[in-house]
Amino acid sequence: MDVEWTARRLAKERFVEGHGGSNAMEVLGISSLVPMDLWLGSLLLNHWERRVGTACTLPRVLVELALVFLPTMLVYLSFVDVGTMFYLHAALVLILLMLLPKPSKMDARPKSAQENCDYLSAYRASMMIVSCIAILAVDFPAFPRRFAKAENYGYGLMDVGVGSFVLATALVSRIGRSEKFERSQILMSTLRKSSVLFILGIGRTLLTRQIDYQLHVGEYGVHWNFFITQGVLSLVPLVVCPLSDFALLLGTLLLSGHQYLLMRTGGALNNYIHGHARTHYIIDMNKEGIYSLPGYVSLYLIGAGLARMLKLTTLPWNATRKHARNLLFVAAGLWLCFCQAERVLEPASRRTCNLTYVLWMLAFNFSMIFLFMVASAAMRIRQIHLVAAVNRHLMSVFLLANVLTGFVNLTMDTLNATREVALAVVALYAASTSLSAYVLPLSF
């Protein structure tokens, strides 16, 4: 039994290793399905509310999950080609925009304080749900290998997960919200949050080693993982507190220094991080997680700085055209910087979190925020209940998704599952993960 289990573990590790990714535009195209489905789903839910009411019931939440995220699941599991699904969505959106009457003033939503920034909530929650779906779907053969994480350089769909989570956290941080705060005011709350994340990270490492669970060492290293990286990032506001007004400048300087160190002396550090050789020294065993930290801190600071500049967390639900235009200009500028960095320096590498990867994440996520802003402003209902619940419990939902992913991998042979079985399992998993947001006691 041990030999069989080890063979299966090694097969699963090989299954997610050595991939080169897709391209940045395909990743953006796949991800743009969600804001389009958010608006299309709101049209159907508007009829639901007129007949059934606005109450948050189990049938209502399941319908929301199916309307907004089922098309993405179908693409993830190869039931529909990416291009076909995208063009169908784009055509349907354009046709409906031409045919549907403009909402009357009676249908306009009240501008209450509780409904500020619902486009930002939609972005944060939706990115979390699709990321959770992907971390299980990747273990099935139906999931296209080009969507998996790129091993060294590349643009896999799953490469946007950690970068998007870092940005989603930065946008609503104290720095991103332009709050004035003293280090003493946030000391205990920050230490509590970071302690929980470090405990989760260490616990995950110990548990996976104890049960001999599959591990893609090339992601973060032997012991390091996402929770430890997030624990370090949670300390950033505490460290830069006196200079929080200069977050954008600090992030830019740190990112420039990080890229310089990666490429100096012929890219020696780059070659070391991407190399397969490891010794038994703790830094050497976790080189990916440790040496990518400056890049992720830069991403956090630049994202928070841009959020302050654009006032993303203080815009009303019906953001003005001026704000939307400013956001679109920033996203376009970031894409130009990304293209130039890719041409002059090197392709994006999540493994080192290099300058090109950071610019890709900034361009990608601010483009997505713009799309969610447009979709939310055009919605015919007050809110998507599922989105609001997940937004309140991002880290808790992600933690549960990791647990359920491990449970599925321990109890079934995902490598030999058909795409129909994969869809059933992933759909049940997505429903369980999303619905848990209504009963989770933790929000951190």
Secondary structure, DSSP 4 states (H G I P E B T S, - for coil): -HHHHHHHHHHHHHHTSS--B--HHHHHHHHTHHHHHHHHHHHHHHHHHHHT-S---HHHHHHHHHHHHHHHHHHHTTSS-HHHHHHHHHHHHHHHHHHSPPPPGGGPPP--GGGTTHHHHHHHHHHHHHHHHHHHHTTSTTS-GGGSPPSSS-B-GGGHHHHHHHHHHHHTSTTTTT----HHHHHHHHHHHHHHHHHHHHHHHHHHHHTT----HHHH-SS--HHHHHHHHTTHHHHSGGGGGGHHHHHHHHHHHHHHHHHHHHHHHHHHHH-----SSHHHHTHHHHHTHHHHHHHHHHHHHHHHHHTGGG--SS--HHHHHHHHHHHHHHHHHHHHHHHHT----TTTT-HHHHHHHHHHHHHHHHHHHHHHHH-SSS--HHHHHHHHTHHHHHHHHHHHHHHHHHHS-GGG--HHHHHHHHHHHHHHHHHGGGT-----
